[in-house]
Amino acid sequence: MKRVFGVKKDKEPPPSIQDATDRISKRGDTVDEKLKKLDAELSRYKEQIKKTRPGPAQEALKSRAMRVLKQKRMYEGQRDMLYNQTFNLDQVAFASEGLKDAQQTMTALKSANKELKGMMKTVKIQDIDNLQDEMMDMMDMSNEIQETLGRSYNVPDDIDEDELMGELDALEADMGTEADGVPSYLQPDKEEPDLDAELNLPTAPSGNATAAAGRANAQVEDELGFPAVPRASVRS
C-alpha cells in the first residue's frame, strides 16, 4: 500500500516573522549591491560621453547609459518594494510582541490575584481590631505600673490641701517683708565677730603709717593758700 499511495510527508512549520524579515533583508542587500555596480557603470559612461565628440560613438555610449539607467530604475523599484514589505513585517512583529506582553501581564495578574485571595482568607479585620485593643490595654497597664513604681514613700496621703495653701501664703508674705524677698532664716549673717575686740588686744603701730602722716602734714596749706610752716618741736 505504501508503494501505491506513498508515504504522507510531514508538513514543514510555517516561517516565522523573523525568518521572513531576514530573507527580505538579504534580498534587499543583494539589490543594493547591484545598484552600486550600476551607479559605477553610469559614472564611467558619463565620463566617456564627455570626452567623446558628437557622433555615432557618442550615441552608442548614450544608448548603453540609457540601458543601465533603466536597469537601475527597475532595481530601485524592487528595493522600495522590499523596504515596504520589511516595514509591514516589522509592524506585525511589534503587534505580536505587544500581544505576548499583554498575555504575560494577564497571567501575572491572575496569579497575583489568586495569591491575594488566599492571603485575605488568613487575615481577618476582626483579628486585627482585637489585636489593637489588646495592645492598647497592655500599654495602659504598663503606664499604671510605671506610675505605681514612681510613687514617693515620704509624702503622706492624708495631707490637707487647704493647710498647704495657707502655709504657702504665709511664706509669700514673709518673703515680701524681708530684704530682697528672702526670709530671714535664709539670709547669711551680716555681722561677723571681731576677735581682736573680744580679746582687747592693742593694734601694732607701723612705720608706713608714721611716714604717711608726716608727708600729709608737709602738704597741708593754711587758710590763705600758703604752705604751712612745719613746727619745731622743743625738747625738754
TIVEX-179422 format. One line per field, with one value per residue: residue number from 0; residue in three letters; x, y, z of N, C-alpha, C in turn. Coordinates in steps of 0.001 Angstrom, whole numbers, padded with zeros to 6 digits. Example, Ala and Ser with C-alpha at 12.3 -4.5 7.8 and 13.67 -1.06 7.14 Angstrom:
// residues 2
tornu <- 0 / 1
donu <- ALA / SER
nxx <- 013190 / 012850
nyy <- -005690 / -002250
nzz <- 007800 / 007080
caxx <- 012300 / 013670
cayy <- -004500 / -001060
cazz <- 007800 / 007140
cxx <- 013200 / 012900
cyy <- -003300 / 000030
czz <- 007800 / 007870
***
This chain:
// residues 236
tornu <- 0 / 1 / 2 / 3 / 4 / 5 / 6 / 7 / 8 / 9 / 10 / 11 / 12 / 13 / 14 / 15 / 16 / 17 / 18 / 19 / 20 / 21 / 22 / 23 / 24 / 25 / 26 / 27 / 28 / 29 / 30 / 31 / 32 / 33 / 34 / 35 / 36 / 37 / 38 / 39 / 40 / 41 / 42 / 43 / 44 / 45 / 46 / 47 / 48 / 49 / 50 / 51 / 52 / 53 / 54 / 55 / 56 / 57 / 58 / 59 / 60 / 61 / 62 / 63 / 64 / 65 / 66 / 67 / 68 / 69 / 70 / 71 / 72 / 73 / 74 / 75 / 76 / 77 / 78 / 79 / 80 / 81 / 82 / 83 / 84 / 85 / 86 / 87 / 88 / 89 / 90 / 91 / 92 / 93 / 94 / 95 / 96 / 97 / 98 / 99 / 100 / 101 / 102 / 103 / 104 / 105 / 106 / 107 / 108 / 109 / 110 / 111 / 112 / 113 / 114 / 115 / 116 / 117 / 118 / 119 / 120 / 121 / 122 / 123 / 124 / 125 / 126 / 127 / 128 / 129 / 130 / 131 / 132 / 133 / 134 / 135 / 136 / 137 / 138 / 139 / 140 / 141 / 142 / 143 / 144 / 145 / 146 / 147 / 148 / 149 / 150 / 151 / 152 / 153 / 154 / 155 / 156 / 157 / 158 / 159 / 160 / 161 / 162 / 163 / 164 / 165 / 166 / 167 / 168 / 169 / 170 / 171 / 172 / 173 / 174 / 175 / 176 / 177 / 178 / 179 / 180 / 181 / 182 / 183 / 184 / 185 / 186 / 187 / 188 / 189 / 190 / 191 / 192 / 193 / 194 / 195 / 196 / 197 / 198 / 199 / 200 / 201 / 202 / 203 / 204 / 205 / 206 / 207 / 208 / 209 / 210 / 211 / 212 / 213 / 214 / 215 / 216 / 217 / 218 / 219 / 220 / 221 / 222 / 223 / 224 / 225 / 226 / 227 / 228 / 229 / 230 / 231 / 232 / 233 / 234 / 235
donu <- MET / LYS / ARG / VAL / PHE / GLY / VAL / LYS / LYS / ASP / LYS / GLU / PRO / PRO / PRO / SER / ILE / GLN / ASP / ALA / THR / ASP / ARG / ILE / SER / LYS / ARG / GLY / ASP / THR / VAL / ASP / GLU / LYS / LEU / LYS / LYS / LEU / ASP / ALA / GLU / LEU / SER / ARG / TYR / LYS / GLU / GLN / ILE / LYS / LYS / THR / ARG / PRO / GLY / PRO / ALA / GLN / GLU / ALA / LEU / LYS / SER / ARG / ALA / MET / ARG / VAL / LEU / LYS / GLN / LYS / ARG / MET / TYR / GLU / GLY / GLN / ARG / ASP / MET / LEU / TYR / ASN / GLN / THR / PHE / ASN / LEU / ASP / GLN / VAL / ALA / PHE / ALA / SER / GLU / GLY / LEU / LYS / ASP / ALA / GLN / GLN / THR / MET / THR / ALA / LEU / LYS / SER / ALA / ASN / LYS / GLU / LEU / LYS / GLY / MET / MET / LYS / THR / VAL / LYS / ILE / GLN / ASP / ILE / ASP / ASN / LEU / GLN / ASP / GLU / MET / MET / ASP / MET / MET / ASP / MET / SER / ASN / GLU / ILE / GLN / GLU / THR / LEU / GLY / ARG / SER / TYR / ASN / VAL / PRO / ASP / ASP / ILE / ASP / GLU / ASP / GLU / LEU / MET / GLY / GLU / LEU / ASP / ALA / LEU / GLU / ALA / ASP / MET / GLY / THR / GLU / ALA / ASP / GLY / VAL / PRO / SER / TYR / LEU / GLN / PRO / ASP / LYS / GLU / GLU / PRO / ASP / LEU / ASP / ALA / GLU / LEU / ASN / LEU / PRO / THR / ALA / PRO / SER / GLY / ASN / ALA / THR / ALA / ALA / ALA / GLY / ARG / ALA / ASN / ALA / GLN / VAL / GLU / ASP / GLU / LEU / GLY / PHE / PRO / ALA / VAL / PRO / ARG / ALA / SER / VAL / ARG / SER
nxx <- 000830 / 001970 / 003704 / 001952 / 000269 / 002061 / 004033 / 002830 / 003960 / 005532 / 004344 / 006083 / 006890 / 005299 / 006997 / 008436 / 007843 / 010262 / 011962 / 010992 / 011515 / 014321 / 014962 / 013932 / 015509 / 018024 / 017620 / 017213 / 019775 / 021209 / 020089 / 020910 / 023676 / 023764 / 022773 / 024816 / 026868 / 025708 / 025568 / 028292 / 028944 / 027365 / 028575 / 031041 / 030281 / 029302 / 031625 / 032973 / 031231 / 031507 / 034104 / 034040 / 033567 / 030710 / 028733 / 028475 / 029806 / 029459 / 026674 / 026277 / 027398 / 025615 / 023246 / 023899 / 024252 / 021609 / 020379 / 021541 / 020619 / 017860 / 017843 / 018749 / 016595 / 014648 / 015694 / 015702 / 012939 / 012340 / 013810 / 012475 / 010014 / 010766 / 011586 / 009120 / 007783 / 009378 / 008878 / 006141 / 006268 / 007709 / 005840 / 003856 / 005349 / 005821 / 003177 / 002611 / 004500 / 003538 / 001061 / 001924 / 003233 / 001011 / -000444 / 001318 / 001271 / -001428 / -001480 / 000317 / -001106 / -003421 / -002288 / -001247 / -003634 / -004945 / -003184 / -003404 / -006072 / -005911 / -004265 / -005899 / -007835 / -006605 / -006091 / -007946 / -010147 / -011387 / -009686 / -007456 / -008482 / -009021 / -006435 / -005322 / -006844 / -006000 / -003310 / -003563 / -004686 / -002581 / -000659 / -001851 / -001847 / 000910 / 001592 / 000266 / 001694 / 004233 / 003651 / 002931 / 005320 / 006875 / 005943 / 006259 / 007494 / 007708 / 005823 / 002897 / -000450 / -002659 / -002685 / -003822 / -005016 / -005884 / -004562 / -001905 / -001980 / -002408 / 000018 / 001716 / 000842 / 001534 / 004303 / 004883 / 004100 / 005969 / 008307 / 007893 / 008183 / 010826 / 014240 / 015156 / 013336 / 013888 / 013606 / 014329 / 015552 / 016852 / 018783 / 022258 / 024530 / 025151 / 026829 / 029974 / 031838 / 034299 / 037375 / 039678 / 038603 / 037149 / 039211 / 040571 / 043005 / 045749 / 046380 / 049079 / 051662 / 052744 / 055474 / 055043 / 052662 / 053365 / 055207 / 053559 / 051789 / 053534 / 054186 / 051691 / 051253 / 053229 / 052183 / 049957 / 048079 / 047698 / 045010 / 045182 / 046228 / 048955 / 051803 / 052003 / 054013 / 056408 / 056282 / 058508 / 059812 / 060121 / 062432 / 062560
nyy <- -001205 / 001214 / 001544 / 002007 / 004228 / 005828 / 007566 / 009681 / 012892 / 014880 / 018066 / 021066 / 023495 / 026690 / 029659 / 031937 / 035364 / 036626 / 035064 / 035587 / 038319 / 038360 / 037060 / 038810 / 041012 / 040103 / 039871 / 042564 / 043550 / 042360 / 043632 / 046247 / 046004 / 045490 / 047910 / 049643 / 048790 / 049412 / 052216 / 052869 / 052047 / 053778 / 056233 / 055888 / 055762 / 058361 / 059934 / 059013 / 059866 / 062645 / 063004 / 062120 / 063034 / 064552 / 062261 / 059042 / 057309 / 058574 / 058491 / 055772 / 055285 / 056744 / 055273 / 052889 / 053855 / 054655 / 052156 / 051030 / 052838 / 052326 / 049732 / 050378 / 051910 / 049913 / 048155 / 049903 / 050206 / 047585 / 047513 / 049452 / 048149 / 045927 / 047228 / 048221 / 045805 / 044845 / 046820 / 046362 / 043788 / 044371 / 045920 / 043986 / 042260 / 043906 / 044205 / 041547 / 041031 / 042851 / 041696 / 039314 / 040314 / 041411 / 039073 / 037791 / 039687 / 039542 / 036899 / 037076 / 038889 / 037411 / 035312 / 036760 / 037799 / 035492 / 034646 / 036783 / 036515 / 034087 / 034910 / 036837 / 035266 / 034229 / 036450 / 038492 / 041214 / 041528 / 040145 / 041806 / 044132 / 043180 / 042589 / 045166 / 046304 / 044734 / 045494 / 048219 / 047933 / 046661 / 048694 / 050651 / 049284 / 049084 / 051803 / 052337 / 050658 / 051868 / 054383 / 053569 / 052434 / 054734 / 056252 / 058342 / 057546 / 059141 / 061149 / 061751 / 060452 / 061704 / 064531 / 067817 / 069891 / 072558 / 073408 / 073284 / 075303 / 077537 / 077654 / 078169 / 080752 / 082212 / 081954 / 083389 / 085967 / 086432 / 086475 / 088788 / 090865 / 090752 / 091711 / 091888 / 089916 / 087514 / 085190 / 085723 / 083613 / 082410 / 084223 / 085209 / 085707 / 089062 / 090546 / 089898 / 088370 / 090267 / 089278 / 090492 / 092624 / 091266 / 090011 / 092270 / 093340 / 095517 / 097560 / 097093 / 099451 / 100857 / 101494 / 102633 / 103996 / 106178 / 107588 / 108298 / 110027 / 112178 / 113136 / 114024 / 116206 / 117933 / 118735 / 120182 / 123125 / 126531 / 128762 / 130917 / 129867 / 129475 / 127349 / 125389 / 126120 / 124042 / 122946 / 123460 / 121215 / 121285 / 120171 / 119016
nzz <- 000000 / 000733 / -001352 / -003452 / -002742 / -001496 / 001072 / 003580 / 003769 / 006286 / 007237 / 006798 / 009282 / 009295 / 008116 / 010404 / 011527 / 011911 / 010368 / 007772 / 007670 / 007799 / 005418 / 003467 / 004028 / 003234 / 000483 / -000069 / 000485 / -001596 / -003822 / -003316 / -003680 / -006448 / -007368 / -006651 / -008379 / -010842 / -010602 / -010604 / -013178 / -014713 / -014056 / -015291 / -017992 / -018265 / -018055 / -020324 / -022354 / -022126 / -022980 / -025590 / -029002 / -030606 / -032349 / -033993 / -032149 / -029684 / -029510 / -029273 / -026785 / -025234 / -025596 / -024302 / -021736 / -021233 / -021158 / -018888 / -017020 / -017076 / -015995 / -013465 / -012510 / -012382 / -010437 / -008281 / -007895 / -007062 / -004703 / -003167 / -002900 / -001376 / 000919 / 001805 / 002344 / 004416 / 006321 / 006794 / 007903 / 010195 / 011593 / 012051 / 013655 / 015868 / 016785 / 017405 / 019451 / 021323 / 021941 / 023089 / 025349 / 026636 / 027199 / 028984 / 031017 / 031836 / 032747 / 034896 / 036516 / 037091 / 038577 / 040754 / 041775 / 042606 / 044593 / 046405 / 047190 / 048594 / 050714 / 051932 / 053066 / 055283 / 056821 / 058900 / 059462 / 061936 / 063647 / 063541 / 064715 / 067303 / 068118 / 068153 / 070245 / 072425 / 072503 / 073227 / 075785 / 077125 / 076999 / 078610 / 081084 / 081435 / 081772 / 084195 / 085899 / 085799 / 086942 / 089515 / 090474 / 090500 / 092625 / 095519 / 098770 / 101050 / 101229 / 102876 / 102543 / 103703 / 103717 / 104177 / 101681 / 101906 / 104186 / 103303 / 101326 / 102966 / 104407 / 102273 / 101478 / 103750 / 103671 / 101341 / 102162 / 104186 / 102681 / 101238 / 103127 / 103995 / 103168 / 099779 / 099200 / 100507 / 103091 / 106578 / 107872 / 105858 / 105052 / 104995 / 107802 / 108676 / 110443 / 111572 / 114166 / 115956 / 116598 / 117679 / 119125 / 121048 / 122485 / 123467 / 122428 / 121723 / 118806 / 116597 / 115947 / 112791 / 110589 / 108113 / 108378 / 110052 / 108481 / 106375 / 107681 / 108298 / 105769 / 104999 / 106765 / 105799 / 103399 / 103975 / 103675 / 104705 / 105663 / 103876 / 101556 / 101439 / 101842 / 104758 / 107599 / 108951 / 112293 / 114916 / 117133 / 120606 / 122746 / 126000
caxx <- 000000 / 002840 / 004278 / 000920 / -000179 / 003180 / 004034 / 002428 / 005081 / 005257 / 004340 / 007068 / 006249 / 005318 / 008084 / 008084 / 008004 / 011681 / 012561 / 010617 / 012240 / 015734 / 015056 / 013737 / 016672 / 019106 / 017302 / 017471 / 021226 / 021643 / 019669 / 021776 / 024965 / 023587 / 022623 / 026146 / 027582 / 025114 / 025980 / 029680 / 028943 / 026832 / 029604 / 032062 / 029702 / 029214 / 032957 / 033297 / 030420 / 032083 / 035369 / 033821 / 032953 / 029389 / 028784 / 027959 / 030393 / 028809 / 025316 / 026331 / 027616 / 024389 / 022273 / 024309 / 023951 / 020173 / 020017 / 021958 / 019730 / 016592 / 018047 / 018827 / 015246 / 013943 / 016195 / 015230 / 011561 / 012359 / 014289 / 011391 / 009013 / 011305 / 011533 / 007739 / 007493 / 010068 / 008154 / 004913 / 006636 / 008065 / 004604 / 003227 / 006173 / 005538 / 001852 / 002701 / 005203 / 002638 / 000065 / 002604 / 003416 / -000298 / -000755 / 002136 / 000771 / -002677 / -001155 / 000900 / -002167 / -004267 / -001560 / -001190 / -004978 / -005192 / -002369 / -004004 / -007285 / -005508 / -003765 / -007006 / -008562 / -005896 / -006061 / -009296 / -010191 / -011746 / -008479 / -006601 / -009092 / -008788 / -005017 / -005124 / -007422 / -005104 / -002117 / -003917 / -004840 / -001246 / 000006 / -002433 / -001315 / 002314 / 001633 / -000116 / 002820 / 005285 / 003224 / 002988 / 006723 / 007442 / 005297 / 007157 / 007076 / 007802 / 004679 / 001699 / -001631 / -003733 / -002339 / -004919 / -004568 / -006136 / -003481 / -000715 / -002138 / -002206 / 001456 / 002325 / 000543 / 002343 / 005682 / 004976 / 004034 / 007260 / 009304 / 007653 / 008641 / 012269 / 015023 / 015382 / 012367 / 014446 / 013315 / 015465 / 016287 / 017658 / 019794 / 023511 / 024834 / 025849 / 027856 / 030902 / 032503 / 035680 / 038165 / 040594 / 037857 / 036801 / 040420 / 041108 / 044409 / 046062 / 046864 / 050527 / 051990 / 053507 / 056313 / 054440 / 051624 / 054013 / 055753 / 052447 / 051259 / 054455 / 054014 / 050399 / 051428 / 054053 / 051407 / 048793 / 048148 / 046928 / 043766 / 045444 / 046725 / 050396 / 052126 / 052162 / 055391 / 056495 / 056534 / 059701 / 059497 / 061011 / 062737 / 062806
cayy <- 000000 / 002389 / 001747 / 002528 / 005579 / 006608 / 007924 / 011078 / 013706 / 015841 / 019454 / 021939 / 024607 / 027947 / 030558 / 032979 / 036749 / 036937 / 034401 / 036347 / 039588 / 038111 / 036728 / 040028 / 041874 / 039600 / 040289 / 043991 / 043759 / 041986 / 044704 / 047408 / 045747 / 045690 / 049343 / 050260 / 048478 / 050204 / 053610 / 052979 / 051938 / 055036 / 057271 / 055669 / 056178 / 059823 / 060458 / 058733 / 060736 / 063984 / 063014 / 061717 / 064057 / 064160 / 061367 / 057690 / 056730 / 059187 / 057998 / 054395 / 055384 / 057216 / 054187 / 051980 / 054514 / 054604 / 050806 / 050871 / 053665 / 051604 / 048671 / 050999 / 052260 / 048677 / 047690 / 050829 / 049841 / 046363 / 047841 / 050123 / 047150 / 045134 / 048069 / 048248 / 044514 / 044783 / 047692 / 045675 / 042696 / 044966 / 046288 / 042752 / 041772 / 044750 / 043862 / 040221 / 041170 / 043519 / 040723 / 038397 / 041026 / 041521 / 037758 / 037577 / 040569 / 038980 / 035700 / 037512 / 039483 / 036333 / 034618 / 037641 / 037887 / 034240 / 034649 / 037742 / 035923 / 033132 / 035636 / 037511 / 034288 / 034036 / 037718 / 038993 / 042552 / 041402 / 039764 / 042988 / 045016 / 042591 / 042763 / 046570 / 046515 / 044122 / 046331 / 049410 / 047537 / 046415 / 049990 / 051267 / 048578 / 049464 / 053151 / 052245 / 050063 / 052879 / 055382 / 052962 / 052315 / 056066 / 056946 / 058668 / 056945 / 060110 / 062062 / 061053 / 060590 / 062425 / 065948 / 068717 / 070855 / 073910 / 073727 / 073561 / 076602 / 078564 / 077775 / 078809 / 082185 / 082797 / 082030 / 084501 / 087220 / 086590 / 086843 / 090172 / 091804 / 090687 / 092371 / 091113 / 088839 / 086273 / 085128 / 085993 / 082407 / 082010 / 085230 / 084972 / 086637 / 090265 / 090976 / 088857 / 088733 / 090788 / 088534 / 091417 / 093385 / 090393 / 089728 / 093536 / 093432 / 096795 / 097446 / 097318 / 100583 / 100518 / 102606 / 103238 / 104934 / 107389 / 108337 / 108874 / 111172 / 113309 / 113703 / 114722 / 117498 / 118792 / 119224 / 120937 / 124552 / 127348 / 129293 / 131870 / 129202 / 129261 / 126085 / 125537 / 126020 / 122956 / 123358 / 122885 / 120545 / 121688 / 119047 / 119426
cazz <- 000000 / 000762 / -002676 / -004347 / -002355 / -000977 / 002491 / 003800 / 004255 / 007366 / 006784 / 007425 / 010012 / 008527 / 008535 / 011375 / 011053 / 011891 / 009196 / 006571 / 007696 / 007451 / 003990 / 002676 / 004246 / 002373 / -000887 / -000164 / 000411 / -002951 / -004733 / -003057 / -004318 / -007885 / -007630 / -006565 / -009616 / -011915 / -010416 / -011053 / -014643 / -015237 / -013907 / -016321 / -019267 / -018291 / -018349 / -021731 / -023219 / -022093 / -023724 / -026987 / -029850 / -031093 / -033500 / -033744 / -030928 / -028528 / -029448 / -028756 / -025335 / -024614 / -025572 / -023225 / -020465 / -021021 / -020753 / -017485 / -016208 / -016949 / -015012 / -012138 / -012071 / -012043 / -009123 / -007254 / -007594 / -006255 / -003366 / -002444 / -002561 / -000264 / 002121 / 002277 / 002957 / 005711 / 007233 / 007194 / 008802 / 011486 / 012279 / 012539 / 014761 / 017036 / 017296 / 018023 / 020726 / 022253 / 022411 / 024003 / 026619 / 027285 / 027746 / 030177 / 032069 / 032334 / 033521 / 036165 / 037326 / 037601 / 039636 / 041922 / 042336 / 043318 / 045811 / 047339 / 047755 / 049614 / 051879 / 052604 / 053864 / 056551 / 057553 / 059130 / 060057 / 063346 / 064377 / 063646 / 065722 / 068631 / 068439 / 068512 / 071580 / 073404 / 072617 / 073993 / 077181 / 077692 / 077172 / 079803 / 082249 / 081598 / 082346 / 085603 / 086640 / 085909 / 087919 / 090851 / 090872 / 090699 / 093733 / 096629 / 100045 / 102150 / 101235 / 103391 / 101706 / 104391 / 103850 / 103822 / 100680 / 102411 / 105118 / 102500 / 100698 / 103992 / 104655 / 101112 / 101536 / 104831 / 103197 / 100389 / 102928 / 104861 / 101665 / 100820 / 104161 / 104143 / 102116 / 098562 / 099105 / 101055 / 104522 / 107462 / 108223 / 104708 / 104772 / 105722 / 108892 / 108205 / 111397 / 111968 / 115441 / 115900 / 117575 / 118378 / 120129 / 122153 / 123280 / 123956 / 122048 / 121041 / 117430 / 116477 / 115048 / 111580 / 110112 / 106924 / 108792 / 110553 / 107343 / 105612 / 108435 / 108128 / 104418 / 104962 / 107432 / 104948 / 102261 / 104424 / 103410 / 105643 / 105145 / 102788 / 100372 / 101511 / 102510 / 106201 / 108097 / 109942 / 113659 / 115585 / 118402 / 121700 / 123622 / 127368
cxx <- 000861 / 003432 / 003266 / 000581 / 000963 / 003008 / 003695 / 003585 / 004625 / 005328 / 005390 / 006352 / 006319 / 006450 / 007578 / 008303 / 009478 / 012379 / 012245 / 011354 / 013699 / 015895 / 014904 / 014931 / 017854 / 018875 / 017560 / 018962 / 021749 / 021286 / 020537 / 023145 / 024873 / 023457 / 023964 / 026952 / 027035 / 025491 / 027420 / 029768 / 028406 / 027850 / 030682 / 031550 / 029610 / 030563 / 033334 / 032499 / 030986 / 033344 / 035190 / 033133 / 031561 / 029500 / 028236 / 028515 / 029718 / 027374 / 025271 / 026538 / 026345 / 023338 / 022626 / 023985 / 022452 / 019730 / 020369 / 021043 / 018372 / 016715 / 018095 / 017443 / 014461 / 014389 / 015770 / 013781 / 011493 / 012820 / 013208 / 010315 / 009479 / 011295 / 010117 / 007352 / 008154 / 009354 / 006865 / 005207 / 007030 / 006829 / 003902 / 004008 / 005925 / 004182 / 001873 / 003407 / 004334 / 001582 / 000691 / 002832 / 002099 / -000710 / 000035 / 001660 / -000521 / -002413 / -000580 / -000167 / -003098 / -003594 / -001502 / -002564 / -005324 / -004423 / -002945 / -005284 / -006951 / -004989 / -004890 / -007842 / -007911 / -005863 / -007490 / -009223 / -010502 / -010540 / -007549 / -007154 / -008866 / -007339 / -004717 / -005681 / -006532 / -003836 / -002396 / -004076 / -003492 / -000478 / -000535 / -001921 / 000137 / 002441 / 001255 / 001007 / 003929 / 004914 / 003292 / 004418 / 007360 / 006809 / 006286 / 006606 / 007042 / 006598 / 003459 / 000498 / -002721 / -003400 / -003508 / -004402 / -004798 / -005035 / -002190 / -000808 / -001964 / -000732 / 002157 / 002063 / 001362 / 003798 / 005857 / 004920 / 005352 / 008331 / 009111 / 008150 / 010142 / 012954 / 015281 / 014427 / 012870 / 014140 / 014572 / 016252 / 017105 / 018757 / 021061 / 023708 / 025644 / 026984 / 028681 / 031590 / 033928 / 036470 / 039098 / 039870 / 037499 / 037996 / 041060 / 042605 / 044644 / 046578 / 048322 / 050774 / 052815 / 054275 / 055724 / 053390 / 052223 / 054550 / 054647 / 051847 / 052175 / 054309 / 052700 / 050499 / 052235 / 053245 / 050192 / 049021 / 047316 / 045700 / 043985 / 045991 / 048204 / 050661 / 052390 / 053611 / 055446 / 056876 / 057720 / 059279 / 060528 / 061155 / 063064 / 063925
cyy <- 001249 / 002652 / 002372 / 003973 / 006447 / 006918 / 009405 / 011854 / 014650 / 017259 / 020258 / 023073 / 025890 / 028851 / 031615 / 034365 / 037115 / 036293 / 035162 / 037676 / 039411 / 037818 / 037970 / 040972 / 041424 / 039983 / 041781 / 044302 / 043420 / 043075 / 045936 / 047225 / 045957 / 047165 / 050061 / 050014 / 049291 / 051677 / 053811 / 052912 / 053206 / 056165 / 057117 / 056101 / 057690 / 060437 / 060214 / 059615 / 062144 / 064062 / 062690 / 062846 / 063587 / 063330 / 060003 / 057073 / 057287 / 058683 / 056569 / 054399 / 055841 / 056111 / 053172 / 052587 / 054490 / 053209 / 050561 / 051681 / 052995 / 050466 / 049231 / 051352 / 051010 / 048164 / 048628 / 050553 / 048580 / 046661 / 048542 / 049128 / 046293 / 045936 / 048126 / 046924 / 044380 / 045645 / 047025 / 044533 / 043231 / 045376 / 045059 / 042194 / 042585 / 044412 / 042510 / 040284 / 041870 / 042577 / 039724 / 039046 / 041151 / 040183 / 037470 / 038444 / 040019 / 037731 / 036068 / 038104 / 038418 / 035586 / 035455 / 037755 / 036625 / 034180 / 035615 / 037201 / 034904 / 033797 / 036320 / 036539 / 034074 / 035291 / 038254 / 040351 / 042472 / 041012 / 040956 / 043955 / 044477 / 042755 / 044200 / 046863 / 045918 / 044953 / 047591 / 049078 / 047303 / 047714 / 050704 / 050607 / 048939 / 050855 / 053135 / 051660 / 051082 / 053948 / 054831 / 052844 / 053671 / 056853 / 057159 / 058101 / 057948 / 061024 / 061312 / 061350 / 061463 / 063893 / 066784 / 069766 / 072288 / 074331 / 074043 / 074926 / 077723 / 078751 / 078466 / 080311 / 082871 / 082934 / 083168 / 085837 / 087477 / 087018 / 088279 / 091180 / 091814 / 091392 / 091389 / 089934 / 087515 / 086248 / 085290 / 084739 / 081866 / 083003 / 084917 / 086019 / 087805 / 090671 / 089785 / 089267 / 089177 / 090119 / 089452 / 092203 / 092515 / 090104 / 090981 / 093650 / 094767 / 096530 / 097791 / 098475 / 100096 / 101731 / 103279 / 104251 / 106214 / 108220 / 108967 / 110049 / 112362 / 113948 / 114451 / 116064 / 118443 / 119384 / 120032 / 122419 / 125289 / 127910 / 130237 / 131195 / 128972 / 127944 / 126326 / 125329 / 124910 / 123489 / 122643 / 122308 / 120876 / 120517 / 119595 / 118616
czz <- 000000 / -000603 / -003628 / -004022 / -001830 / 000512 / 002616 / 004427 / 005370 / 006835 / 007543 / 008168 / 009204 / 009018 / 009506 / 010781 / 010964 / 010709 / 007920 / 006511 / 007309 / 005959 / 003124 / 002842 / 003380 / 000919 / -001067 / -000240 / -000985 / -003960 / -004542 / -003699 / -005834 / -008229 / -007555 / -007836 / -010792 / -011800 / -010883 / -012576 / -015285 / -015127 / -014981 / -017693 / -019378 / -018621 / -019813 / -022681 / -023257 / -022950 / -025207 / -027749 / -030288 / -032374 / -033134 / -032459 / -029672 / -028379 / -028906 / -027238 / -024618 / -024529 / -024482 / -021840 / -020166 / -020586 / -019280 / -016571 / -016019 / -015930 / -013577 / -011617 / -011661 / -010670 / -007991 / -006873 / -006737 / -004816 / -002553 / -002029 / -001382 / 001034 / 002679 / 002945 / 004330 / 006743 / 007724 / 008163 / 010185 / 012276 / 012849 / 013729 / 016026 / 017643 / 017999 / 019374 / 021764 / 022808 / 023379 / 025367 / 027377 / 027907 / 029008 / 031335 / 032682 / 033179 / 034889 / 037087 / 037900 / 038734 / 040910 / 042589 / 043128 / 044624 / 046845 / 047974 / 048842 / 050870 / 052642 / 053435 / 055226 / 057407 / 057646 / 059833 / 061543 / 064191 / 064567 / 064690 / 067134 / 069063 / 068851 / 069906 / 072669 / 073596 / 073425 / 075474 / 077845 / 077894 / 078399 / 081076 / 082507 / 082200 / 083833 / 086448 / 086839 / 086926 / 089340 / 091354 / 091133 / 091817 / 094876 / 097929 / 101195 / 102261 / 101754 / 102512 / 102337 / 104617 / 103360 / 102842 / 101143 / 103377 / 104365 / 101827 / 101709 / 104310 / 103489 / 101105 / 102623 / 104410 / 102204 / 101114 / 103636 / 103881 / 101213 / 101831 / 104316 / 102977 / 100989 / 098454 / 099618 / 102535 / 105352 / 107774 / 107067 / 104377 / 105567 / 106820 / 108372 / 109130 / 111809 / 113268 / 115222 / 117005 / 118354 / 119452 / 121318 / 123050 / 123851 / 123676 / 121378 / 119648 / 117376 / 115549 / 113876 / 111133 / 108921 / 107309 / 109297 / 109428 / 106532 / 106326 / 108297 / 106783 / 104312 / 105629 / 106573 / 103823 / 102675 / 104174 / 104429 / 104968 / 103979 / 101551 / 100385 / 102186 / 103988 / 106593 / 109114 / 111305 / 114205 / 116885 / 119425 / 122588 / 125018 / 127954
***
